[in-house]
Amino acid sequence: MVKRRQHSGQEKARVVIQAIEGHKTVNQIAGEHKLHPTLVTRWKSEVLERLPEIMSDSRGPSRVAQERREARLLQQIGQLTMEVEFLKKKLGLCHLETDET
């Protein structure tokens, strides 16, 4: 059974830069690096797809950080809502007990 090769980020970056430059064909680049041409094309597509995200303004929170924060806040809202409902029920019971005495 053939074991799959693990490619470092630096190796992928070099291959993708060559592919983006366009001085060589994808087949030539793949042959030089002993890769399948579809792998080179996939890496290039992934980089070009994520390039706007990578080059976006990094001063603000990342999309992943925003999603985590939103999930945490939604969970907190749910918990607080449940606590309020619980306290309303308890308060209602206290009023009933006070009215009866």
C-alpha positions in Angstrom: 0.0 0.0 0.0 1.4 3.4 -1.0 1.6 6.0 1.7 0.4 9.5 0.9 3.1 12.2 1.0 2.6 15.0 3.4 3.4 18.4 1.9 4.6 21.3 4.0 3.1 24.7 3.8 6.3 26.1 2.3 6.3 23.5 -0.5 2.7 24.2 -1.3 3.3 27.9 -1.3 6.3 27.5 -3.8 4.2 25.4 -6.1 1.2 27.8 -6.0 3.4 30.8 -6.6 4.8 29.2 -9.7 1.3 28.3 -10.9 0.0 31.8 -10.3 3.0 33.4 -12.1 2.0 31.4 -15.2 5.6 31.1 -16.6 5.2 27.3 -16.7 2.2 25.1 -17.3 0.6 23.2 -14.5 1.9 19.9 -16.0 5.5 21.3 -16.0 5.2 22.4 -12.4 3.6 19.1 -11.3 6.4 17.2 -13.1 9.2 19.2 -11.4 7.7 18.7 -7.9 6.5 15.1 -8.6 2.9 16.0 -8.0 -0.3 15.2 -9.8 -1.5 18.2 -11.9 -4.9 18.2 -10.3 -3.3 18.7 -6.9 -1.4 21.8 -8.2 -4.7 23.1 -9.7 -6.6 22.5 -6.4 -4.0 24.3 -4.3 -4.0 27.2 -6.7 -7.8 27.4 -6.6 -7.8 27.3 -2.8 -5.3 30.1 -2.5 -7.1 32.3 -5.0 -10.4 31.7 -3.3 -9.0 32.6 0.1 -6.8 35.5 -1.0 -9.4 38.2 -0.3 -9.9 36.8 3.2 -6.1 36.7 3.8 -5.6 40.2 2.4 -8.6 41.7 4.3 -8.2 44.3 7.0 -6.6 42.3 9.9 -7.4 44.9 12.5 -10.9 43.6 13.0 -11.8 40.2 14.4 -11.6 37.3 12.1 -14.7 35.6 10.8 -14.0 32.5 12.9 -13.6 34.7 16.0 -16.8 36.5 15.3 -18.7 33.2 14.9 -17.3 31.9 18.2 -18.3 35.1 19.9 -21.8 35.0 18.4 -22.3 31.4 19.5 -21.1 32.2 23.0 -23.5 35.2 23.2 -26.4 33.2 21.9 -25.7 30.5 24.5 -25.6 33.2 27.2 -28.9 34.7 26.0 -30.5 31.3 26.2 -29.2 30.7 29.7 -30.3 34.1 30.9 -33.8 33.7 29.3 -34.2 30.4 31.2 -33.1 32.0 34.5 -35.6 34.9 34.0 -38.4 32.4 33.3 -37.5 30.4 36.4 -37.4 33.5 38.5 -40.7 34.7 37.1 -42.3 31.4 38.1 -40.8 31.5 41.6 -41.9 35.1 42.0 -45.4 34.1 40.9 -45.4 31.4 43.6 -44.2 33.9 46.2 -47.0 36.3 45.3 -49.6 33.5 45.6 -48.2 32.5 49.0 -48.2 36.1 50.2 -51.8 36.7 49.0 -53.1 33.6 50.8 -51.7 34.6 54.2 
